[in-house]
């Protein structure tokens, strides 16, 4: 049994991670300031005596005793990370410094949840970990893109200079139950619009691509990475099956039986045209690859949002 800290533990990915860690018999300390996290995501864990919730903003230091740190705290959708871009970059930089300082002090292994956004609007396809990216450092997305790139730099420098035991994962588009309904990400947007019979808004002509990884697959890869030895990463975690945004919209309409129409709007600034992980490294080092395909994952996610919208109890 380990004592494990999950920053951003009440968020979409963080809550699934807390749940899996508890199921494996660990003590879990969930840290969240509830900017994008929700108590609804972790309510079903609150009665577990090995689960502890602390409301805290990681831009402020905190003293804890833990064995492992999963550093997942940061708004991850453009609507939320652009709402307060200065706070977003402070979370990525100051928050990461605080967590690395904690890991150094208590000799804990620390994992950074980085992102495919470090590749920017990539000129290389699919993206491998040795690609340095194509990021606009003064664009509206840079608080997140460059924030995560700096966070990766900090992880590597603490590792090289202070021998901190680190792991870096680069998460590609992930979806599933407990996504925030208002987070503006494409899967939740399309499902909610379809369930409400509203127009489905596709930005650009819908030809831009994404690779969608179901949450259970991502958590499995995350745990494998944390517990593998002699490999710091970075490693891509995502589903290498690539879909256009238009294909996703049509698939959601089909699975929900919705009468929604697809409408097109201008593409936001610096929105990547292609995104697909090369997961050769994850296959080699972690023996990991996703097993849940898009149709199966979308059905589970649609079921979650149907219950959420109808006011039914959800876990």
Residue pairs with C-beta under 8 A, 6 or more apart in sequence:
1 25
1 26
1 27
2 26
2 27
2 67
2 68
3 26
3 27
3 29
3 65
3 66
3 67
3 68
4 21
4 26
4 27
4 28
4 29
4 66
4 67
4 68
4 69
4 70
5 29
5 31
5 64
5 66
5 68
5 69
5 70
5 102
5 108
6 14
6 17
6 18
6 21
6 28
6 29
6 30
6 31
6 70
6 72
7 14
7 31
7 32
7 58
7 69
7 70
7 71
7 72
7 73
7 95
7 99
8 14
8 31
8 32
8 37
8 71
8 72
8 73
8 74
8 113
9 15
9 17
9 18
9 28
9 29
9 30
9 31
9 32
9 37
9 42
9 53
9 72
10 30
10 32
10 34
10 37
10 38
10 39
10 41
10 42
10 53
11 32
11 36
11 37
11 38
11 41
11 72
11 73
11 76
12 41
12 76
12 174
12 176
12 178
12 179
12 180
12 183
12 215
13 72
13 113
13 171
13 174
13 215
13 218
13 219
14 30
14 32
14 37
14 41
14 70
14 72
14 73
15 37
15 41
15 42
15 45
15 178
16 176
16 178
16 215
16 216
16 219
17 70
17 72
17 219
17 222
18 28
18 30
18 42
18 45
18 51
19 44
19 45
20 219
20 223
21 28
21 223
22 28
22 45
22 48
22 50
22 51
24 223
25 50
26 50
27 50
27 51
27 52
28 45
28 50
28 51
28 52
29 52
29 54
29 64
29 66
30 42
30 45
30 51
30 52
30 53
30 54
31 54
31 56
31 58
31 62
31 73
32 53
32 54
32 55
32 56
32 73
33 55
33 56
33 57
33 58
33 73
34 55
35 75
35 80
36 75
36 76
36 77
36 80
36 180
36 183
38 178
38 180
40 314
41 178
42 51
42 53
44 315
45 51
46 53
54 62
56 62
58 73
58 91
58 94
58 95
58 98
58 99
59 87
59 90
59 91
59 94
59 95
59 98
60 98
61 98
61 101
61 102
62 98
62 102
63 102
64 102
64 106
65 106
66 102
66 106
66 108
67 108
67 109
68 108
68 109
68 110
68 111
68 226
69 99
69 102
69 103
69 108
69 109
69 110
69 111
70 111
70 113
70 222
70 226
71 95
71 96
71 99
71 110
71 111
71 112
71 113
72 113
73 91
73 95
74 81
74 88
74 91
74 92
74 95
74 113
74 144
74 147
74 148
75 81
75 83
75 88
75 91
75 144
76 115
76 144
76 183
77 180
77 183
77 184
77 185
78 141
78 144
78 184
78 268
79 182
79 183
79 184
80 183
80 184
81 88
81 141
81 143
81 144
82 88
82 140
82 141
82 143
82 144
85 140
85 143
86 143
88 143
88 144
88 147
89 143
89 146
89 147
89 150
91 147
92 143
92 144
92 147
92 148
92 150
92 151
93 147
93 150
93 151
93 154
96 112
96 150
96 151
96 154
96 155
97 154
99 110
100 110
100 154
100 155
100 158
100 164
102 108
103 109
103 110
103 158
103 164
103 165
103 166
104 158
104 162
104 164
107 165
108 165
109 165
109 166
109 167
109 226
110 155
110 164
110 165
110 166
110 167
111 166
111 167
111 168
111 169
111 222
111 225
111 226
112 151
112 152
112 155
112 166
112 167
112 168
112 169
113 169
113 171
113 222
114 148
114 151
114 152
114 168
114 169
114 170
114 171
114 234
115 144
115 145
115 148
115 170
115 171
116 127
116 170
116 171
116 172
116 173
116 236
116 238
116 275
116 277
117 135
117 141
117 144
117 145
117 148
118 133
118 135
118 145
118 148
118 149
118 152
118 170
119 127
119 131
119 133
119 134
119 135
119 272
119 275
120 133
120 134
120 135
120 136
120 145
120 270
120 272
121 134
121 135
121 136
121 270
121 271
121 272
121 273
122 131
122 133
122 134
122 272
122 274
122 275
123 134
124 131
125 274
125 276
126 240
126 242
126 276
126 277
126 278
127 236
127 275
127 276
127 277
127 278
128 236
128 278
128 280
128 281
129 170
129 233
129 234
129 235
129 236
129 278
129 281
133 149
135 142
135 145
135 146
135 149
136 142
136 145
136 270
137 146
139 145
139 269
139 270
140 268
140 269
140 270
141 269
141 270
152 168
152 234
155 164
155 166
155 168
156 166
156 168
156 232
158 164
158 166
159 165
159 166
159 232
166 232
167 225
167 226
167 231
167 232
167 233
168 232
168 233
168 234
168 235
169 221
169 222
169 225
169 233
169 234
169 235
169 236
169 237
170 233
170 234
170 235
170 236
170 237
170 238
170 277
171 213
171 218
171 237
171 238
172 211
172 213
172 236
172 237
172 238
172 239
172 275
172 276
172 277
173 185
173 186
173 187
173 210
173 211
173 212
173 213
173 238
173 275
174 212
174 213
174 214
174 215
174 218
174 238
175 185
175 187
175 188
175 212
175 213
175 214
175 215
175 297
175 298
175 301
176 214
176 215
176 216
176 297
176 300
176 301
176 304
177 215
177 300
177 301
177 303
177 304
177 314
178 215
178 304
179 185
179 187
179 188
179 301
180 188
181 188
181 192
181 305
181 308
181 309
186 210
186 245
186 248
187 212
187 248
187 252
187 298
187 301
188 301
188 305
189 200
189 201
190 200
190 248
190 249
190 252
191 252
191 256
191 298
191 301
191 302
191 305
192 198
192 305
192 309
193 199
193 200
193 201
193 260
194 200
194 252
194 253
194 256
194 258
194 260
195 256
195 258
195 302
195 305
195 306
195 309
196 309
197 258
197 259
197 260
198 260
199 260
199 261
199 262
199 263
200 249
200 252
200 253
200 260
200 261
200 262
200 263
201 263
201 264
201 265
202 245
202 246
202 249
202 262
202 263
202 264
202 265
203 245
203 264
203 265
203 266
203 267
203 268
203 271
204 245
204 264
204 266
204 267
204 271
205 246
205 264
206 244
206 245
206 246
206 249
206 262
206 264
207 244
207 245
207 246
207 273
208 244
208 245
208 267
208 271
208 272
208 273
208 274
209 242
209 243
209 244
209 245
209 273
209 274
209 275
209 276
210 242
210 243
210 245
210 248
210 275
211 238
211 239
211 240
211 241
211 242
211 243
211 275
211 276
211 277
212 239
212 241
212 243
212 248
212 294
212 297
213 237
213 238
213 239
213 290
214 239
214 290
214 292
214 296
214 297
214 300
216 292
217 239
217 290
217 291
217 292
218 237
218 238
218 290
220 288
221 237
221 282
221 286
221 288
221 290
222 237
224 286
224 287
224 288
225 231
225 233
225 235
225 237
225 282
225 286
225 288
228 285
228 286
231 285
235 281
235 282
235 285
235 286
236 277
236 278
236 279
236 281
236 282
237 277
237 279
237 282
237 288
238 276
238 277
238 279
238 290
239 277
239 290
239 294
240 276
240 277
240 278
240 279
240 289
240 290
241 293
241 294
242 274
242 275
242 276
243 251
243 294
246 262
248 294
249 262
250 262
251 294
251 295
251 298
252 258
252 298
252 302
253 260
253 262
255 295
255 298
255 299
255 302
256 302
279 288
279 289
282 288
282 289
283 289
304 314
307 313
307 314
308 314
